[in-house]
Amino acid sequence: MVRDGTSGLEPVQVSPFLTAAQNTSTISLGVNLPARETEFSGAPPNVLESPIQYFDSIGREKTLRIVYTPVPAAAAGDPPTNQWNVSFFDSAGPDPAAPIASLDLAFDDTQGGVLLNPGGVTEVDLTGTPGAPLGYSPASYDPVTGQIAVQASDGDVPIRIFVGSPEPGVTGGISQLDAEFAPTNIIKDGAPAGTLSSLEVDERGVLQGVYDTGQRVALFQIPIADVPNMNGLTALSNQAFALSPASGNVFLHDANTGPVGTIESFSLQQSTVDVARELTDLISTQRAYSSNATVIQTVDEMLQETTNIKR
């Protein structure tokens, strides 16, 4: 945008019939896995699962099914393995029964179920030849953010899934404690197609459309104009001002940057009257009125005295 002039500005026009959708790009898993499931039991592993809804780029609702399979100890008396396999199944995939990604997790039972090693992190490659078998390829795991990438079938971008981090100070994600299986806090973005319900302007001057699905979309950026000499602006009607040689050239800033302040929405603008100057003028007017009143009173007394002498 042109900053040193108004040629880059355009009228803000928003249709009340706007619709929008947002694809899911991030899912944060807050899940506790029962530590006792990795002990020896002699029975088949107790498979746990939780479905998570996500949205593609046009607002269609899909389901990402996450299956947690414990790796129990091999024999009685062996310590718990503290290991799990996590598989992701996409309802929109070519084969919903085949996992699109698989993840092996290991926990430390001396540190409150802290994720130790996300070994074997894999993601499926969906960019191969159509009809060819889906193959797994190594995926990167960020030990600081605790995220892996899972490419859903209808997603435009990989879904970044937070599974937890072994780094100090990073909490959340998947834990293993001696408690029941509980998807305690699953946070995701994305929204289905919705209709514009209201408009809001934030402190940075971004005009946001608020949709009936709760989604917020940035529609326009409203700048704040600044001139070297504000007192040199030419006052127009309807509280508008025009540039003049005394005001200098205009420069457009984003709100809350440089020398300009923030934009306060849902607020009435305060008066631009200079209170000190107006008080000074009020005192001067009051003094002048008092002086004139004194003069009138004196003249009235003189006329009254003159009338008394005539009598």
Buried (B, 14 or more C-beta within 10 A) or exposed (E): EEEEEEEEEEEEEEEEEBBBBBBBBBBBBBBBBBBBBBBBBEEEBBEBBBEBBBBBBEBBEBEBBBBBBBBBBEEEEEEBBBBBBBBBBBBBBEEBEEBBBBBBBBBBBEEEBBBBBBEBBBBBBBEEEEEEEBEBEEBEBBEEBBBBBBBBBBBEEBBBBBBBBBEEEBEBBBBBBEBEBBBEEBEBBBBBBBEBEEBEBBEBBBBBBBBEBEBBBEBBEBBBBBBEEEEBBEEEEEEEBEBEEEBBEBBBBBBBEEEBEEBEEEEEEEEEEEEEEEEEEEEEEEEEEEEEEEEEEEEEEEEEEEEEEEE
